[in-house]
Amino acid sequence: MRTTTHDTTGTTDRDAGRPAAAAAADRYRFDTFRTHHMLEDLRYRRSDPAPGDLVPAFDLPTLDGGRLRSDALGARPVLLVLGSRTCPVTRSGVPRIDALLDEYGDRVRFVLVQTREAHPGDVITQPGTAQDKLAAAAAMAADLGVRHEVAVDDVDGTLHRALGTKPNAAYVLTPEGRISARIHWANDDRAVRDALEDVLRGRRSARRSRTVAPLVRAVGHLPAVVDRAGPKAARDVRRAAPPMTVLARVSQWFAPLPTDRRGPAAATVLAGVVAAVSAVIAVALG
């Protein structure tokens, strides 16, 4: 069992006396989504906080004027979800988290934390100041219809970086601030539900959350997300993640379906096409 030592308390201003820290913060607040960001989103580092660890210390403002503090979480477990308005998985996950809120809201504290924008563009830009980030959080809450508490990480993403910078991860915390479960994508509502049941029953979660299936579920949201963010966001995604772009375009063929089902439908079609082409090539070469 590890104890993480990252400290995210303090103000939202950059620490000008620490050039290395300032440089890391600048890299965190990217304006252009690149391939390495996508690859980093797909796996955790061994050093990232995991179940059994204490959550990195934090003291964050909330949109209702309160504070969210790691040393004063309250009497209930906490579901801490990371997200942003330009993250398609966040958009996919909010209705699912809301459904869990209806079921568990009297026993679990639900909090969505505004992090950096996953796909900044010309219209929805990367927040550059504390005030910008508060405004981004308010816009996210309004746009996505968030019904639970919203907190705001500092402009340098100190908490987000300490947790591993996944765009829409979810953490189930005990009232003492220990991580009971870590879910890679918060739209994996089955994994989130299991984790909530575990913490309420005093069990440590052993189930591993999925990486690929929840991401495919969110692909149908990608076209609308980058459209809202602005043309630059769409260009960046095309350059950084061509396969994801193709999958998102094919998902638009299934517009009559609910948005969460378009990505899996597109993936099925593309898998069928690849299988058919492979069969033709095998016959031709045989």
N, C-alpha and C positions, 0 to 999 in steps of 0.2 A: 504494500500500500504506500503510495507516494504522497507527499505533501507539496503542492505547487507553490512557488514563491513569487510568482508574478504579482505586482501590486498595481491596480488600476484606479486607486483613489486619487483625489486631487482635482485640479482645475482642468479645463479643456484646452488651455493654451499650450503651445508647443514649448518644450524645454530647450531654450536656445543655448543653454550651457552644455548640452550633450549632442555634439554633431552627429555621432553614429545613430543615436535615437531619432534625431530629426530626419536623417536620411532614410531610416526605416519607415518612418511615418509618411514621408513623401512617396516612397515606393508603394506603400499601402493605399494611398489615395490616388490610384491610377485614373487617368482620363481615357485610356485606350485599353480595351479588353484584348488580351493576347493569349496565344495557345498555352503558355505556361500557367496562366491563371486557371484555365480549364483543367489542366492536368493536376494542379494543386488541389482543386476542388474534389477530386476523385479519391484521394487517399489521405489518411491521417499520418502524421509523423509519430514516431515512437515517443517523442517528448511531449506530445499534446496531452492535456488533461483527459483522463479516462475514468471509467467507473471505479470507485474506491478512493479517488483523489479528492482533496478539498478543491473547490472551485477557486480560481484566481480571485483575489480580493477586488471588490468594485464598490463604487458609490455613484450611482447614476441618477440623473433627473428623470422624472416621468412627465408625460404630457399633462397630467392633472395637477401638476405643481408639487408632487411628493418626491420621495427618494426611494430608490431601490438599492439596498445595501446588503452585501454578502454577510455581514455580521449581525444583521437584523432582518432576517427574511420573514419572521413571523412564526406562527405555530403550525402552519400547514406546509407540506411539500410544495415545491415550486417547479412549474414547467417553464423553462427559459428557452424561448425560440429566437433565433437570429434571423434577420430578414431585411429586405429593402423592396421598394416599389418596382425596381427594374430587374428583379429576380423572378423568373417564371415559376420556380418551385415555390417561392413564397406565395405567389398568386394562386397556385394550385392548392397550397396547403391551408390557407386561411379558412376556407369553408369547412375543411375537415377538422381543424383545431376548434372551430366554433362548435361543431357537433360534439366534440369531447368536452368543451366548456359547459354545454348544457347538461352533460352527464356527471361531470366531476368538479364543476366550478365551486361547489360548496365545501369540497374537501381538499382542493388543490388551487394554489395561486397561479394564474396564467399570465405570463408576461412575454410580449414581443419586443425585442431589442432592435432598434434601428442601427444598422451597421453601414458600411460603405455601399454605394450603389453597385450592383453586380454588372450592369451594362449601361454605363453613363453615355449620354449622347448630347445632341445639340440642344434639346429641350429640357430633359431631366439630366442635369449635370452632376458631377461629383461634388458633394459639399466641401467647401474650403474653409469654413469657419464654424464655430459652435452654433451661431444663429442659423446658418444655412442647414446644419444637421437637424436642429430642432424643427425647422420648417419642413425638411424632407420627411421627418417622422410624422408630422401632422398631416402632410399630403398623403403619405402611405396609409395612415389610419383611415383617412376619409375615402381614398380611392378604393381600398380593398375592403372597406366596411368592417374594420377590426372592432370587435365588441369587448375586448379585454384590455388589460393594462398595457401601455406602451412606454418603454424606457428608451433612452438615447445614449449610445456609447459616445465617448469623446471624439473629437474630430480626427485624432490620430489613430482611432480604432484600438485603443490600448487593451480593452477587454477582448475584443474580437481577435486581435493578434495573439493574445495569450491563450485563447481557446483553439487557435489553428486556422482561422479565417475561412471556414466553410460558410457558404452564403446562406444556407437555410438549415443549419443543424439545430437539434433540440437537445436540451439537457434537463434531466429530472434531478432536482436537488432535494436533499433532506433539509429539514428546518435548520440544521446545524451547518449547512453549506457544503455537505459532501455530495459528490456526484454519484447518484444511484444508477443512472443510465445515460448513454450517449447515443442519439439517433442521428444518422448521417443526413437524412432529409426529413424535414418535419411533415411533408405530405405523406409519409409512410405511416398513416394513422393506425394501422394494425400494430406496428412496433411501438408507437407512442402509447396506445391503449395498454398494451402488455406492460410497458414500463411504469405506467401510472398504477396499475393493479399491483405490481411488485412493490413499489415504494409504500403504498397504502397498507400492504400486508407485512411490511417489514422485511421484505426479501430483496436481495441484490439481484439485479437483472443479469441473466446469463445469455439471453437471446441476442444474436447479432442482427443489426438492422441491415437492410438491403441498400446497395449502392446504385445499381443500374435501373431496376424497374421503376422506382419513384422518379428518377430523372426522365425516363421515357414518358411517364405519365404527364410530366410537366411540359413536354415538347410542344403540345398543342397550344400552349399559352405564349410561346416564344414570339411568333409573328406580331401579335398585338402588343407585347411588352416592348419590343424594339421600335415599333411604330410610335408608341407613346414617347419613348425616350428620344427619338429623333433619328434622321438618316445616318448619322455617324455611328450610332449603336448597331444598326443593321449592317453597315459596311464592316465594322469591327468583327462581328460574329461571323460573317462570311469568310473573312480572312483567317480568323483564329480557329474556327471549328467548321470546316466545310461539311463533314458528315452530318453534324447537327443541323446545319442549314438545309441540307437536302431533306432530312427527316422532317424538319419543320415545314418545308414547302409542301411535301407530300401530305402532311397532316391536314393541310388546308383543303384537300380534296374531300375530307370527311367533315366538312362544316356542319352538316345536320346533326352530327353526334355531339354529346356533351364534350366540352373542351378537354377534360381529363382522359377521354377515351380516344381522342384523335391520334395522339402519339403512338400508343400501342397498335392502333389500326394501321398507321403508316409503317411501323416497324414490321408488322406481319406481311404487308404487301412487298416491301423491299426485300425481306428475307425470302419470299417466294420467288421474286425476280432473280435474285442471286442464285437460288437453287436451280431454277429453270435454265439459266445461262450456263451454270456449271454442268448440268446434265447434257446440254447441247454440245458443249466443248468436249465433254468426256466421250460422247458418241462419235463426234467428228475425229477425235484423236485415236479412237479405238478401231 
